[in-house]
């Protein structure tokens, strides 16, 4: 019985993540391409500065929870891989 409860508890975050990902429209996910010491990130062609620690990793898939990619100065992203939110400021387009 105890083992069943443990397995069920471990499966819940995975199920929640899959459920959330199914709500994200196709083409609305972005990829972290480069990281500079958890201070700045390149996300699909734009440089963003962290407003707080984000703990993103290269290759993480993110969605813009608040703000629009490459348009809005302030944005909040949700990391689909670590299931964490991060607040960012748009610096500029990567040249």
TORZA-760992 format. One record per residue: residue in one letter; x negated, y, z negated of N, C-alpha, C in turn. Coordinates in Angstrom, 1 decimal. Example, Ala and Ser with C-alpha at 12.3 -4.5 7.8 and 13.67 -1.06 7.14 Angstrom:
BEGIN
 rest n.east n.north   n.up ca.east ca.north  ca.up c.east c.north   c.up
    a  -13.2    -5.7   -7.8   -12.3     -4.5   -7.8  -13.2    -3.3   -7.8
    s  -12.8    -2.2   -7.1   -13.7     -1.1   -7.1  -12.9     0.0   -7.9
//
This chain:
BEGIN
 rest n.east n.north   n.up ca.east ca.north  ca.up c.east c.north   c.up
    x   -0.8    -1.2    0.0     0.0      0.0    0.0   -0.9     1.3    0.0
    x   -1.9     1.3   -0.8    -2.8      2.4   -0.9   -3.5     2.7    0.4
    x   -3.9     1.6    1.1    -4.6      1.8    2.4   -3.6     2.4    3.4
    x   -2.4     2.0    3.4    -1.4      2.6    4.3   -1.2     4.1    4.1
    x   -1.2     4.5    2.8    -1.0      5.9    2.5   -2.2     6.7    3.0
    x   -3.4     6.1    2.8    -4.7      6.8    3.3   -4.7     7.0    4.8
    x   -4.4     5.9    5.5    -4.3      6.0    7.0   -3.3     7.0    7.4
    x   -2.1     7.0    6.8    -1.1      8.0    7.1   -1.5     9.4    6.9
    x   -2.2     9.6    5.8    -2.7     11.0    5.5   -3.7    11.4    6.5
    x   -4.6    10.5    6.9    -5.6     10.9    7.9   -5.0    11.1    9.3
    x   -4.0    10.4    9.6    -3.4     10.6   11.0   -2.6    11.8   11.1
    x   -2.1    12.4   10.0    -1.3     13.6   10.1   -1.9    14.8   10.8
    x   -3.2    15.2   10.4    -3.8     16.3   11.1   -4.0    16.0   12.6
    x   -4.3    14.8   12.9    -4.5     14.5   14.4   -3.2    14.6   15.1
    x   -2.1    14.1   14.5    -0.8     14.2   15.1   -0.4    15.7   15.3
    x   -0.7    16.5   14.2    -0.4     17.9   14.3   -1.1    18.6   15.4
    x   -2.4    18.3   15.5    -3.3     18.9   16.6   -2.7    18.5   18.0
    x   -2.4    17.3   18.2    -1.8     16.9   19.5   -0.5    17.5   19.7
    x    0.3    17.7   18.7     1.6     18.4   18.9    1.4    19.9   19.3
    x    0.4    20.5   18.6     0.2     21.9   18.9   -0.4    22.1   20.3
    x   -1.3    21.2   20.7    -1.9     21.3   22.1   -0.8    21.1   23.1
    x    0.2    20.3   22.8     1.3     20.1   23.8    2.1    21.4   24.1
    x    2.0    22.3   23.1     2.8     23.6   23.2    2.0    24.6   24.0
    x    0.7    24.4   24.2    -0.2     25.4   24.9    0.1    25.2   26.4
    x    0.5    26.3   27.1     0.7     26.3   28.5   -0.6    25.9   29.3
    x   -0.4    25.1   30.3    -1.6     24.7   31.1   -2.3    25.9   31.7
    x   -3.6    26.0   31.6    -4.4     27.1   32.1   -4.6    28.2   31.0
    x   -4.1    28.0   29.8    -4.2     29.0   28.8   -5.2    28.6   27.7
    x   -6.0    27.6   28.0    -7.2     27.2   27.1   -8.4    27.8   27.7
    x   -9.4    28.2   26.8   -10.6     28.7   27.3  -11.7    28.0   26.5
    x  -13.0    28.1   27.1   -14.1     27.3   26.5  -15.2    28.2   26.0
    x  -15.7    27.9   24.8   -16.8     28.7   24.3  -18.1    28.2   25.1
    x  -18.7    29.2   25.8   -19.9     28.8   26.6  -21.2    29.1   25.9
    x  -21.3    30.1   25.1   -22.6     30.4   24.4  -22.3    31.0   23.1
    x  -23.2    30.9   22.1   -23.1     31.4   20.8  -24.3    32.1   20.4
    x  -24.2    33.2   19.7   -25.4     33.9   19.1  -25.2    34.0   17.6
    x  -25.7    33.0   16.9   -25.7     33.0   15.4  -24.4    33.3   14.8
    x  -23.3    32.8   15.3   -22.0     33.0   14.7  -21.6    34.4   14.7
    x  -22.2    35.3   15.4   -21.9     36.7   15.5  -21.3    37.1   16.8
    x  -21.7    36.5   17.9   -21.1     36.8   19.2  -21.0    35.5   20.0
    x  -20.0    35.5   20.9   -19.6     34.4   21.6  -19.3    34.7   23.1
    x  -19.7    33.9   24.0   -19.2     34.0   25.4  -18.1    33.0   25.6
    x  -16.9    33.5   25.9   -15.8     32.7   26.1  -15.3    33.0   27.5
    x  -15.6    32.0   28.4   -15.2     32.1   29.8  -15.4    33.5   30.4
    x  -16.7    33.9   30.4   -17.0     35.1   31.1  -16.9    36.5   30.4
    x  -16.5    36.4   29.1   -16.4     37.7   28.3  -17.2    37.5   27.0
    x  -17.8    38.6   26.5   -18.5     38.5   25.3  -17.6    39.1   24.2
    x  -17.5    38.3   23.1   -16.7     38.7   21.9  -17.6    38.8   20.7
    x  -17.4    39.7   19.8   -18.0     39.8   18.5  -17.1    39.3   17.4
    x  -17.7    38.5   16.5   -16.9     38.0   15.4  -16.6    39.1   14.4
    x  -15.3    39.1   13.9   -15.0     40.0   12.8  -15.2    39.3   11.5
    x  -15.3    38.0   11.5   -15.6     37.2   10.3  -16.3    35.9   10.8
    x  -16.8    35.1    9.9   -17.4     33.8   10.4  -16.4    33.0   11.1
    x  -16.8    32.4   12.2   -15.9     31.7   13.1  -16.3    30.2   13.1
    x  -17.5    29.9   13.0   -18.0     28.5   13.0  -17.6    27.8   14.3
    x  -17.6    28.5   15.5   -17.4     27.9   16.8  -18.6    27.1   17.2
    x  -18.4    26.2   18.1   -19.5     25.4   18.7  -19.3    25.5   20.2
    x  -20.5    25.5   20.9   -20.4     25.5   22.4  -19.6    24.3   22.8
    x  -18.7    24.6   23.7   -17.8     23.5   24.3  -16.4    23.5   23.6
    x  -16.3    24.2   22.5   -15.0     24.2   21.8  -13.9    24.8   22.7
    x  -12.7    24.2   22.7   -11.6     24.8   23.4  -10.8    25.7   22.5
    x  -10.5    26.9   23.0    -9.7     27.8   22.2   -8.5    28.4   23.0
    x   -7.6    28.8   22.2    -6.4     29.6   22.8   -6.3    30.9   22.1
    x   -5.9    31.9   22.8    -5.7     33.2   22.3   -4.4    33.3   21.6
    x   -4.4    33.3   20.2    -3.2     33.3   19.4   -2.6    34.7   19.3
    x   -3.4    35.7   19.2    -3.0     37.1   19.3   -4.0    37.8   20.2
    x   -3.5    38.6   21.1    -4.3     39.3   22.1   -4.5    38.4   23.3
    x   -5.0    39.1   24.4    -5.1     38.4   25.7   -6.6    38.3   26.0
    x   -7.0    37.2   26.6    -8.4     37.0   27.0   -8.9    38.0   28.0
    x  -10.0    38.7   27.7   -10.5     39.7   28.6   -9.8    41.0   28.7
    x   -8.7    41.2   28.0    -7.9     42.4   28.1   -7.8    43.2   26.8
    x   -7.4    42.5   25.7    -7.2     43.2   24.5   -8.5    43.3   23.7
    x   -8.7    44.5   23.0    -9.9     44.7   22.3  -10.0    43.8   21.0
    x   -8.8    43.7   20.3    -8.8     42.8   19.1   -8.0    41.5   19.5
    x   -8.6    40.4   19.1    -7.9     39.1   19.4   -8.1    38.1   18.3
    x   -7.2    37.2   18.1    -7.3     36.1   17.2   -7.2    34.9   18.1
    x   -8.2    34.0   17.9    -8.2     32.7   18.7   -8.0    31.6   17.7
    x   -7.5    30.5   18.3    -7.3     29.2   17.5   -8.2    28.2   18.2
    x   -9.1    27.6   17.4   -10.0     26.6   18.0   -9.3    25.2   17.9
    x   -9.0    24.7   19.1    -8.3     23.4   19.2   -9.1    22.2   18.7
    x  -10.4    22.4   18.6   -11.3     21.3   18.2  -11.4    21.3   16.7
    x  -11.7    22.4   16.1   -11.8     22.5   14.6  -10.5    22.8   13.9
    x   -9.6    23.3   14.6    -8.3     23.7   14.1   -8.4    24.9   13.1
    x   -9.3    25.9   13.5    -9.5     27.0   12.7   -9.2    28.3   13.5
    x   -8.8    29.3   12.8    -8.5     30.6   13.5   -9.8    31.5   13.3
    x   -9.9    32.4   14.2   -11.1     33.3   14.2  -10.7    34.7   14.8
    x  -11.1    35.8   14.1   -10.7     37.1   14.6  -12.0    37.7   15.4
    x  -11.7    38.2   16.6   -12.7     38.7   17.5  -12.5    40.1   18.0
    x  -13.6    40.7   18.4   -13.5     42.0   19.1  -14.1    41.8   20.5
    x  -13.4    42.2   21.5   -13.9     42.1   22.9  -15.1    43.2   23.1
    x  -16.2    42.7   23.5   -17.3     43.6   23.8  -17.3    44.1   25.2
    x  -17.4    43.1   26.2   -17.5     43.4   27.6  -17.4    42.1   28.4
    x  -17.3    42.3   29.7   -17.4     41.2   30.6  -18.9    40.8   30.8
    x  -19.1    39.5   30.8   -20.5     39.1   31.0  -20.9    39.4   32.5
    x  -22.0    40.0   32.7   -22.4     40.4   34.0  -23.4    39.4   34.6
//
